[in-house]
């Protein structure tokens, strides 16, 4: 009985670690859990999973790489994975316009309209009147109006 419990705990730890690593790296947690279920505790399969996660993290470390990877995931139907890639990149570069626009569009496509509109509002403050903002507005049915600095100063 003890061996069964220890093995079960080991699988849970492996599963949890794979989900955390996958989430941080932008890989869909579903893919990570699938890999763990298939691999059990097979070191070769686990090494392959880690290698794939590291490769995606390296690929998405630049704006161009993150956009390319997100678009590839979108074309494969992995909208959650694409959103995760862009979300991770936006943690690195909060001022990035194109990744934020694509992220807003993806959130709205994933039925998180409030989240997409929120990201669109951030975009409106950074790039008012841009094509990127127009894409976010079109996908999300508009975005919240963000007052400019002059309006904010007048209210105080």
MOBELLIN-V722598 format. One record per helix or strand of 3 or more residues. SS is the DSSP state (alpha for helix, beta for strand). FROM is the first residue (numbers start at 0). TO is the last residue. If there is no record, write none. Layout:
ss=SS from=FROM to=TO
ss=SS from=FROM to=TO
This chain:
ss=alpha from=1 to=24
ss=alpha from=28 to=38
ss=alpha from=42 to=58
ss=alpha from=62 to=74
ss=alpha from=78 to=91
ss=alpha from=96 to=108
ss=alpha from=112 to=125
ss=alpha from=130 to=139
ss=alpha from=148 to=154
